[in-house]
Amino acid sequence: MAGCFGASFYRAKGRTGVQSGAMASDETVVYVSRRPLPRVGPYLRALFDLGLKSIPAALPALVFLWFYHFGTALYLELAGGATSPLGFRDHQALMIQMFMKVSAYLPLLVLVYTPFLPLQDALLRGERISFVDAIRHVLERLLPFILSALLQMAILLVPVMLVFGILLAVVTPFPALPREVVALLAMATVGPALAWLFLSGLFLIFAVPAVVLDGHGPVQGIAVSARLVAGHFWGVSWRLFVFFLVLFLVVMCASIPVFIFGVIGAAVAHADFAFRVVTLLWTSLVTALTFPFWVGALVVLYRSLMPASGEAAVADEADAMAGKLVPGQPPTPFIFE
């Protein structure tokens, strides 16, 4: 299903795979496809089929993710119930757990999370590569990938930090300011900050696939992502919302054993901790197994707008013959479907 679905995609300008330069060429103008996105039903079928196909190929990585999530959750469970000699909650243990997760994030991002992009991209085209090949692909694009990630973090966080910094600068000189006024100012600040995080995150959603899969530079990848989302804002938003809703329902159904384990653990004497461990094992497994579908939702959308090289030429020629593409004149990027 995924291979056939991927074969119907097309892109405007063909890329030739991975570029070795850290700052890959940023001069190519990528315009937005006029062809509509796949309907919601075929989109969901394609991404769930792609997620299922990627599980056997990435099984060692998913097992590692399973036990990584289980280990950190188990440590948090133990640290959360721990107390200091004075009987207070052991916040030091919580800080250690947080440090463990932060220090492991970059290796996991490069060696586990991001390789799902080239892996599923190959599966979508009907090809098969090993997870080791997917890791190698990411490592070849490591520098532009890291630069893109840093630039995206700056785009997301700098405006928010600036707004809250201005709020602190306004409130600090007036320590006697009523709490109601401070709360009102905080609420007036939090709303725009959350809106910025949501919208900017949505417009950056294709930046990493553009860098890792098609060899764009960090700046060009962000520009490509923003242009693609601007051209299909409602289509992308609606499909992602439906996917999140369906996945939420699936996860809720998969979490039913968690409630059963909790009830049994509460009823059986001296078995509460054992059932909590079983619950953590189950929830960690569900978390690990849902990750391929998150990536699949992104890859299917991206490849519907920016097909891999080799699939673009025929579609471009057909569009030109149909009068949809005027040479030298990129179409408007604002297409709302």
N, C-alpha and C positions, 0 to 999 in steps of 0.2 A: 504493500500500500504506500509506504513512505517513498520508495524509489519511484513509483509511477507518479506520485504527487509531485515529487521534486522535479521530475522530467518536464512538467508543464510550466515551470517557472521560467522567467526570463529576466535579463538585466539590460541596462542601457549601454554601458561601456564595459567591454570584456576585460577582466583582470587575468593575469597569468599566474596566479597562485602566490606563494610566499615570496616576499622580497627580502633580500638579505640586509638591506640598509636599515639602520635603527630608526631613522626618520624617513620612512618611505615617501615616495613622491606625493606631494600635496597639491600639484597644479591641476590635476584632472577635475573637471566640473562634473559632478554626478547629479543627474536630474532624476526626478521622481517618476516612477512608472505610472502610466495612465490606466493600465489594466487594474480592475478592482481586486481587492483581496479575496481569498477564498471565502466561501460562505461559512458560517459558524459551524455547521454540522461537519462538513469535510475538514475544516481546520481542526476541530477537536479529535476527529478520527485519526487524522494524520499525526498529530502530536502525541496522542496516546499510543499509536502504533510505533512511532519512532522511539518513544520512551521505553516501551517493552522490548524492542529490538536492541536497544543499547544496554540493557541490563546484563545479558550474558557476556557481552564484550567487555564490560566494565565491572564484572563481578568482584575481582580482587579489590578494586578501589572502593566499591560499595560496602564490602565487608569491613574494610579499614574504616570507612566513615561510620559504619554501624558501631564498632567498638570504640571509636573516638568519641562519638556522642554519648555512648553509654559510660565511658570512663569519666568524662567531664561531668555528666549528670550525677553519677554515683558519688564523685568527690563533693559536688555541691550538696547532695543529700546529706552526706556525713558532716560537711562543714556547717550546713545550715542548722543542724541540731547540736553542734558542739558549743561548749561554753568555756569561758575562761575560768581560772581558779576562783575568781570572785563571783561566778555565776552569771556573768553577762555573756551575750552572744559573741562568738569568736569571729570578729570581723577580719582578722588577719588571715584566717583560712579562706574567707571569701575573696580577699584581695589576691591570694596566691592562685586561686582557681581562675580569676579573671586574667591574671598575668599569663597563666598557661594558655588560655584561649587566644589572647592577643598575640603571643609569641609564635603560636602555631598557625596563625591565620595566613601569613604570606606563603609558607611552604604548601599549605593545603590549597590555597588559591592557585598556585602555579602548577602543582603536581597532581591535584585531584579534581578541583572544581572546574577550572578553565579547560582542561583537555576534553571535557565532554562536548565542547563546541566543535572542534574538528572531527571528533568521533561521530557525532550525530550528523554533521554536515556530510560526511562521507556516506553514512547509511542512508541519508535522504536522497543521495544521487545513485543509490544502488550499489555502492562500493563498500568494501569491508577493509578496515584497518584495525590494527591492534591498539590497545590503550597505550602501549609504549610508544607507538608511532604518533599518537595524539599528543603525548607529553613532549616528544621531540619537536613536533610542530609548534607547540606553545613556546618551548625554549628558544626556537629560532626567532620568535617574535617577542622575546622577553623584554628587551629594552623599550621599544615603543609601547608595549602593553603596560609596563610599569609607569611610564610617563603619562600615558592616557589615563590610567587609574588615578594618579596624583592630580592631574588636571581636572578630572571629573570631581574628585573630592573637594578641590578648591572651588569649583563652580557651585557645588552643593552647599558647602559650609561657610565660605567667606562671607557671603551676604547675610546669612543667619547670624554669624558671630558679630558682624558689623552692626546689625540692628539691635542685638542684645547689648552690645557695648555702648551704643548710644543711649539705650534705656538705663543702663547702670550709671552712665555719666549724668543723666538727668535726675535720677532718683537719689544718688549718693549725697549730693550737697544738702538734701532736705531730709535728715533723719526723723524729723517729727511729722513727716507726711502721713496722713491717715492710711491705714491698711487698705481701706476700700479703694482709695485712689491708686495705690500701688498695684492692687489686684486688677483694677480696671486697665491700667497701663500694660500690665503683663498679658492680660487676655487680648488686648488690642495688638500686642506684638506677636503672640504665639500664633494667632490665626494666619496672618500673612507669611510667617516663617514656615508653617506647615504647608500652606499652599505652594510656596516656592519649592520646598523639598519635593512635593508630589509632582508638580509640573516639570521642574528641571530634571528630576529622576526619570520621568516618562520620556522626555525629549532626548535623554542620554542612553536610553535602553539599548540601542543598536550600536553604541560606540565600540564596545569590546568586540562584538562579532566583526565589525568593519575592520578593526585593527588585526585581529587574530586570523580571521578567515580570508580576507581579501587584500591584506597587505597594505592597508591605508596607514598613513602616519597618525600620530596622536591627535593633532589638530584637525586633520582631514576626517578622521574617524568620527569625531564629535560633530563636525559639520554635516557629514553624511547622515548620521543618526538624527540630528535635528531636522534636516530636510525631509527625510523619510517620514518621520512622525508628523511633521507639519502638513505633509501632503496627504496623510491618511489618519488624521488625528482621531476622529470618531471611530473609524474602522479598527484601528489598533487598540484604542481604549476599550471598546465594546468587547472585542474578542478576548482581551486579557481579563476583563471583568468576568465574563462567562467562564473562562478557564479557572479563575480563582474560586468562583462559586462552586463549580463542579468538583474541583480538587478538595475544597473544604468539606463538601458532603461526603466524598470518598474517605477522607481522613477521619471524619466523625464516625462513619460506619466502622472503619478499621480500629477505632479507639474503643469500641464497645468492650473488648476483652479487658481493657484497662479498668473500667468501672467494675467489671466482674471480679477482677483480682483484688480491687480495693475492698469490695464488700466481703469477700472471703477472708482477706487478711484481717479485717476488723472483727470478724466473727471467731476466728481461730486464735486461741491463746498462744502467746509467745511466737507467733508466726508473722507478725506485722512486717518486720524488716525483710524477711525472705520474700514476701509478696511485693514489697516495694521494689526490691531488686528485679523481680520478674517484670513488674510494670515498667521500670526503666529500660530493661532489655527490649520490651515490645515497642515502646514509644520511640526508642532510638532506631529500631529496625524500620518503623514506619517513616521516620524522618529521612533515613538514608534512601529508602526505596522511592520516595516521592521526588527526590532531587532530579533524576533524569527527566521527569515530566516538566519541571520548571524550565530546564534548559531546552527541552523540545518545544515548549510554547514559544520560546524566543527564536529558536533556529527556524521553525516553520514560517513564522511571520517575516523574519529577515530574508529568507530565501524566496519568499513570495514576492518581495519587492526588489531584491538584489540577487538574482540567480547566479550560480557559478558560471565561470567562463566556459564556453562550449554550448551552453543552452541559450545564449543571448542572440547569436547571429541570426538564427531562423526567425525568432520573434521580432527582432529589430526590422528585418526585411519585410515581414508581414505587416508590421505597423506602418512602415514607410509606404508600402503599396496601398494600404488602406487610408492613407492620408492622415494618420494619427501622429506622425513624427515628421517635423519639418527640419531638414538638415540645417545646422547652425543656429537653430532657434529652440532653446530648451523650453519645455512647457511650464506652465505655472505650477509651483509646488503645493498650492493649496487645493487639495481634493478631499472633500469630506463625504464619506460614504456611510 
